[in-house]
Amino acid sequence: MSAPAITEPTILVKINEGKKDEVSKLKTFLEENPSHPIHSILKRQVKPEDHPRRFENALRKGASGASADGNPVVGLISEIKRKSPSAGSIGEIPDPVVLAKRYQAAGASCISCLTDGPSFGGCLEDLKRVTEALGPEGIPVLRKDFTIDELQIAEAIDAGASAVLLIVASLREETGRFLQACERMGVCALVEVHDQAELEIAKSIKARMIGVNNRNLHTFQVSLATCEDLRPLFPQECVAVAESGIHTAEDALRMRKAGYDAVLVGESLVRAPHPAPLIAAFRGTSPKRQHEQTGLTNGHAETNGTQNGVPGPTKKAKWSGWVKVCGVKDAAAARAAVEGGASAVGLVFHQGSKRYIGSKEKAKEVALSVRGEEGTTGRTEVWGVFTSQNGEEIAEIAKFSGLQAVQLHDSESRHALEKLNEILPGEVRRIFASGVDGDGQVKDLGLASEALQKGWLKAERDFLLVDGLTPGAGEVFPWEKFQKPEGAGDLPMILAGGLSAENVEEAVKVLRPFGVDVSSGVEEPVGSGTKCVQRIGEFLGKAQAASF
């Protein structure tokens, strides 16, 4: 049943040779286990009208909706990949389920799970665990491997995959037979091509999903022009997927403008500690500046040691450009933040604050000005800042005002985490806010650690916000004494406390946070509680231009 071998001594050929050994072992295993489910899967005869097509439908759905920049929105396939022949080590990924759930919560359309071990560090067990954890209601998963035998298709189905990869460079004229096998067994096939000749094969067999790999699998060289050149030759009705070499929102924008329905992204997402802004930017539903890759791997920087508890220089780190403008009280300031590329705006619900929003009705009005008349999501988020409210109050205000996050200061609000876990929608972020003492230690991390252990805080959704000596006072704490908050687990850190256009670049360079939060520094006069549109623009420009 195996496809003809390619004789050229290339990377692809070497990988396929290894696949022959894997298939041989699988055949032996099945001969010794005649009751294994794979035997019955191979015999399936699924009618076209009964084919679930979950993966294909998810990509089509992902390519619909409102755009943040006037260009088409695309679906996104987020990849679980530890290494590759071209990039080397990408990330350890100790638990692929955690990463998969992080992708799903961040808005990915589908997941691609590498199961090749020698070249990509994956395994079939990764696929099984991910599909089992996501379940039938979760986003669909592609088994990404080098398929050379129909047994691998049945094996993928048995492991819970909704789609498999068929590489024309490997299968050539046999691709049609493998596609028919996928149809017969009821699993989607992403047919991958790299040049016009391979595309003609995919067209001739009426592939419903065609992916263009910008990487030549024989040489592993990459060019985005490959996708741009081939897209006009696609059949109109099929789903077009752009693969490889897509590392930034600018790369994805090229694919969106070229007419692709979806993009497949691996390295950038694996390295991102909080992928939601990045995924939104790739899809086209987020302002350009909030997405940049941070160079962190699953919440930790790849460092060369520490300096005063702060991570030392990283090999691949990049500043995220993530900025929250807090204490916004009117639509004009909110729109200035949105237009400047802010990732979030904060509305203060503490009545004793000079930045108090006034009422939940006013908060709803400002929130609507951020989202626009169409109520689009995935752009600048609206956060609520709470101090002494209990869980029921916070949840009610969040629901009425349309908040996407609740930022919890002071003991009572932070102790509401358990109640919020019960009554607040799962997609609403929880931000644990705490001050820093004179020795540079983040205070009250015991509660944060407990909340993480009990699942009230989740690293894939939530944040730790580190403020000054007196949170909310606009005071800079002694950065040189700052101690890395070990008790906060993988929670990405947002830095607040006395930030301004004059010091934000230095703050980012020294403390290396995931994001920054500004309030008094964009007011006129500073600390007055009245936001200045010009200062907001200046701060956003400086913050987004910062670097580690």
Salt bridges, closest charged atoms under 4 A:
GLU17 OE2 - LYS20 NZ 3.12
GLU22 OE1 - LYS19 NZ 3.13
GLU56 OE2 - ARG60 NE 3.10
GLU56 OE1 - ARG208 NE 2.83
ASP69 OD1 - ARG256 NH2 2.63
GLU79 OE1 - LYS81 NZ 3.42
GLU79 OE2 - LYS144 NZ 3.03
ASP95 OD1 - ARG129 NH2 3.04
ASP116 OD1 - LYS19 NZ 2.76
ASP126 OD2 - ARG82 NH1 2.54
ASP145 OD1 - LYS19 NZ 2.74
ASP145 OD2 - ARG143 NH2 3.61
ASP149 OD2 - LYS27 NZ 3.73
GLU150 OE2 - ARG177 NH1 2.92
GLU150 OE1 - ARG184 NH2 3.41
GLU155 OE1 - ARG143 NH1 2.94
GLU174 OE1 - ARG177 NH2 2.53
GLU183 OE1 - ARG53 NH2 2.81
GLU198 OE2 - ARG172 NH1 3.33
GLU200 OE2 - LYS203 NZ 3.40
GLU228 OE1 - ARG254 NH2 2.69
GLU250 OE2 - LYS288 NZ 3.78
GLU250 OE1 - HIS291 NE2 3.93
GLU267 OE1 - ARG271 NH1 3.70
GLU292 OE2 - HIS291 NE2 2.98
GLU365 OE2 - LYS362 NZ 3.56
GLU381 OE2 - ARG429 NH2 2.72
GLU392 OE2 - LYS419 NZ 3.74
GLU396 OE2 - LYS360 NZ 2.90
GLU422 OE1 - LYS419 NZ 3.62
ASP444 OD2 - ARG414 NH2 2.74
GLU450 OE2 - LYS454 NZ 2.89
ASP462 OD1 - ARG461 NE 2.69
ASP490 OD1 - HIS300 NE2 2.58
ASP517 OD2 - LYS324 NZ 2.41
GLU523 OE2 - ARG355 NE 2.51
GLU523 OE2 - LYS531 NZ 2.68
GLU524 OE1 - ARG535 NE 2.93
